[in-house]
């Protein structure tokens, strides 16, 4: 009888031990998954002190005539509102002094900074977890700010051909190429699969009016002027030119982090215009505009960093690689001009520091946490993380 009880006890203890091992293994596995960001769940909860949305800027045009309820659908006496930015923001508890204001690129919206095509965590909440207040901007005539006081024109980006741009945009963004059957083949860091391809293609927007980057900069400057201590601007692609112009318009821009600026002009002193490197398709070449030296020098008073990904090569048969080769060449001249006049600008080509495989949308790719941590380190080095 005693031996029987002993065996039962041993089995019970063994079962308990086995259960403990399973629980420990589950906890360990979950911890590893969280640390690797597999499943795109962070181990750190976010505590929000304040969040909301609002519009900045804007104007209206008045139609002649008199409004009457008898003819209430007519334009007579009514206004057309538009040309404002839509801003969504979150502030964490014990936020750092300077918020981050995110400016998207061309034919995009604030979605650029949100979850990636495969659902992985985006820069908006990554930087929030790091203690920064985050402002996501839809520029005038885009995204949730899609009212315009000007009618769409043929040069409105993608307006003339909105339905058939998937391969064009995929290649120009250097996300990958197509095999002999026409199937998309992503580069190393972009999530593979038809579902992710479709999610990426569904992120594009068409402007509701002509692209006007001076208007965009005017409105963005108004948002910066609302920030008591200023803010750090984070831009992408065509948002780069908006950023340079915004920093000329207001001293509330305390630094600029620019991810692959290009597609619209870089800014130079009007008497120091750069050499233009032509792309194989000349219309894709990088460009520049001149401003008075007094304005350009405003860019030398703040730290600026530019990040570029992989697959950049002038003369490549891939039109995206070739185009961004010319943009990178222009960025080199821009950084040199800033530093020549006593500024603090840095150009980071990710493959040169061992980070390979990134496309134009590096903030949405598999290693986006590594990309984000580079910016955190830079902010700390510049004393902007207090």
N, C-alpha and C positions, 0 to 999 in steps of 0.2 A: 504493500500500500504506500509506504514511504517513497519507494522508487517511482511509483506511478505519479505521485504528487510532485516529485522532483522533476520528472520528465515534463509534466504540465507546466511547472514553473519555468523550466528552461525554454519551452516553446513560447510561453507568454513573453519572457524577457527578450527572446529572439525576435518575436513579432514587433515588440516595442522598439528594439534597436533598428529593425528594418524600416519601421515607419519613420523614426528619427532621421535615418540616412536619406530616405526619400524626400522628407521635408527640407533637410539641409541641402540636398542636391537641387531641389526646386528653387530654393532661395538663392543658391549660388548661381544657378543658370539664369534666373531673373536678373541678378545683379550684373552678370556678364553681358546679357542682352541690353540692359539699360546703359551700361558703360559704352557699349559699341553702337548705341542708338539703333539697334535692330528692332523693328517694329515701330520706330520713330516715337517712342515714349520716353520722356525725360524722367529721371529719378527725383528731380527737384520741383516741388510744387511752386507755382507762381502766386504771390500774394499781391493783388492789385489794390492800390489806394484810390485811383481815379481812372475812369475811362469815358470815352464819348466820341462824338464826331461833330464837325461844323464845316462851314464853307468860309473861304477867304477870297477877298476881292470880288470881281464881277461888275457887270454893267448892264445897261438895257438900251434898247432902241424903241422909240415911241412911234407908233403908226398914226398917221393923220386921221382926222375924223372924230366922231363922238360915239362912245359906247352906248348902246341901248339894249334893254332886255328883249325887245321885240326881234332884234337881230343879233342875239348874244354870241353866235358862232363866227361872226364877221371879225376881221382884224381891226375895224374902225375903233380908234381911241384906245387900243390896247398896246401893251409893251411886250417885247421879246427880251427875256432875261438870259444871260449866259456869261461865259468867259471868266468863271470863278474856278477855284480849286476846291476839291472835297478832301477833307482831312479826317482820318480816324486815328485816335491816339489811346495809349495806355501808359499809366505811370505806376511803377512798382512802389511798394512801401520802402522808405528810406532810399529814394532814387538818387542817383548821382546828380551833380550840379547841372551838367550840360546834357540836354536831351539829344537824341539823334533824329534828324529829319530825313526821310527816305524819298528820293526823287527817281521815278521809274524812267525807262527808256522809250524809244519810239514805238508806236503801235502796241504799247503795253499799258498796264495800269498798276495800281498798288499790289496786285496779285503777284508781281515779280518777287516781292519780299515775303510772301506768305508760303504756305506749304508747297513743296515741290511736286512735280507730276506724279511721283510715286507715294505721296503722302508724308514724306519725311519732314521733320520740323523745319520751318523757315527762319530767315534772319529776324523777322519781327519778334518772335518769342524767344529766340536764342539770345538776342541782345537784351531783351527784357529780363531774362533770367540772370544776366550779368549785371543787372542793376540800373540799366539805362531806361529812361522814358523814351518811348518810341512813337513817332508821328509818321504815318503812311499817307502819302499824297497822291491823289489823282489829279494830274495837271489839267488846266482848262481844256475843254473840248474832248476829254478822254474819260473812260471808265465811268464812275459815278458823278463826274462833273461834265457830263456830255451835252450840255446846252451851249449853243454858240450864237453870237450876234451876227455872225457872217455865214453865208451859205457855203456848203461844200463845193470845192473847186476841183478841177482835174488833178491838181498837184497835191491834194490832201492825201497823206500816206495811205496807200492800199485801197483808197475809195473806189478807184476805177476797176479793180479786180479783186474784190474781197473774198471770193469763193474758191479761188484756184491758186493759192499762194503757199501751199504746204511744203512742197519740195524746195521752192525758192527760199523760204524762211529757214528751213532746216539746214540747208547748205550754207546760207549766208551767216547763220549763227554758229557754224562749225560744230554742230552737234554730232554730225556723222556723215555718212554717204549712203548710196543705194547700191544694192547688188545687181547682178545682171537681170534679175526678175523684177527689179523695181522696188524691192523690199528695203525698208530703212535699216541700216546697220549703225548703231550708236557708237561713238567713241568711248574711251575707257571709263570715264566718270559719269556719263549720262545713263540713267536707268533704262534698261533694255525692255523690249516688249511692246506689242501693239497698244495695250492699254495706256502705257506711259507716253507713247508717241501721240496718241489721240489727246491725252490730257494736256500735253504741251501745246499742241496745235489749237486747242480750245482756249488758250490764254491770250490770244491776240485781240486787239480792239481796233476799230476804225475811227479816226477822228471825225467829230461831227461838224468840223469846220477846218479852215486852212491851218496848217502848222505855223505857229507864231511864237518863236522862242524868246523874243523880247517880252511879249505878253506873259509867257510862262515865268520868266525871270522876275518880272514886275510883281506878279502875284505871289511867287515864292518868297520874295523879299518881304512882303507884308506879313507872311507867316513867321519869318525869322524875327521881324520887329516886335512880334508879340511875346517873344521869349525874353524874360527879364535879364538873364545873363548871356543870352545868345544860345547857339546850338551848333552841333557838328552836322554838316551836310554829307549824306551818303547818296551817291548817284550811280546810275548805270547807263552805259551806251549813249544814246542821244541826250540823255539827261546831263551828260558831261558839260555840254555847252551852256545849258541852263544854269548849272552850278557856277561856272566861271563868271557868267554875267550877273548872277545873284550876288556873289561876293564883291562885285564892283558896285552894286547898288546899296549894300548895307554892310555895316561893320559888325553886325550880329552873327555873321558866319565866322565861327572860331576855328574851323578846320574843315578840310574836304577829304573824304575817302571816295575815290572814283573807281568803279569797277568797269574796266574796258570802255573808257570814254571814246566816242567816235560816232561817225555817221552824220554828224553836224559839226560846224567849225570849232576848232581850237582858237584860243584868243592869244594874240601877240601884239607887241608894240607896233604901231602903224609904220614906223620907220625901220622895223626889223622883221620883215615878213619872211617866213621860212621857205625852204625848198619843198616843192610839191613832188611827191613820189607817185607816179601814175600807176594805177592798177591796170591789169590786162583789159578790163572793161572800164574805160576812163571814168564813166559816171560813178563808179564805186570808189574812186580815189578819195583819200583824206583831204580835208580842206581847212582853211584858216581865214580869220578875219582880223583886221587891224583895229586897235583902239588907241586913244591917246595914252602917252606914257604915264600920265598921272593916274589914269584908270588901271593900267596894267600893274603898276606898283602896288596897288591894293592887294593883289594876289601874292605879293612877296611878304606880306605881313602875317600870313597864317600858314601853318603846316599843311602840306598837301601830299597825299600818297595815291598813286595809280597802280592798280593790279591788272595784269593781263594773263590769260590762260595759255593753253597749248594750241598746237596746230596753226601757227602763224608763220606764213612764209611768202615773201614777195616773189611773184613769178610762178606760184603754184598753179597747176591746172584746175585745182579746186577754187572756185571763185570766192568762196568765203575765206579760205586761208590767205589768198592773195589780197583781198580787200583789207583784211585786218593786219596784214603785213604793212600796208601803207599807213594805216591808222597808228600802228606801233611806231613806225618811223617818225610820224608827226608828233606823237607823244614824247619821244626822245628829245626832239627839238623844243617842245613846250617846256619840259622839265629843265632843260639846259638854259632856256631863256629866263625862267623863274630864278634859278640859282645864280645865274650870271648877274642878276640885279639884286643879289643879297637875300633871296628867298630861301625857303626850306621845302623843297619838293623832292620826292623819291619815286622812282619807277621800278616796280617789282614784276619781273617776268617769272611766273611760278615755276616753269621747268628749270630755270637757273638756280632755284633753291630746292630742287628735288621734288616738287609737287607737279605731277604730270597727268595728262589726260583730260584737262578741263576745257570746256567749250566757252562760248560767249555768255552762257547762263550759269556761270560757276557757282552762284549763290544757291542754286537749286539742285546741285549734283550730289553724288554719293559722299563726297568728302567736304560737304559744305561746312561742317563743324570745324574742320582744319582751316578752311579759308577764313571763317569768322574769327577764329582764335588769332590769326595773324593781325587782324584789325584791332582786336583787344590789346594785343601786345604793343602795337603802334600807339594806340591811345594812351596807354600807360607810359610809354617812353616820352610822349609829348606832354605829360602832365595833365591830361584831359579826362582822367578817370576818377576825379575826386567826388 
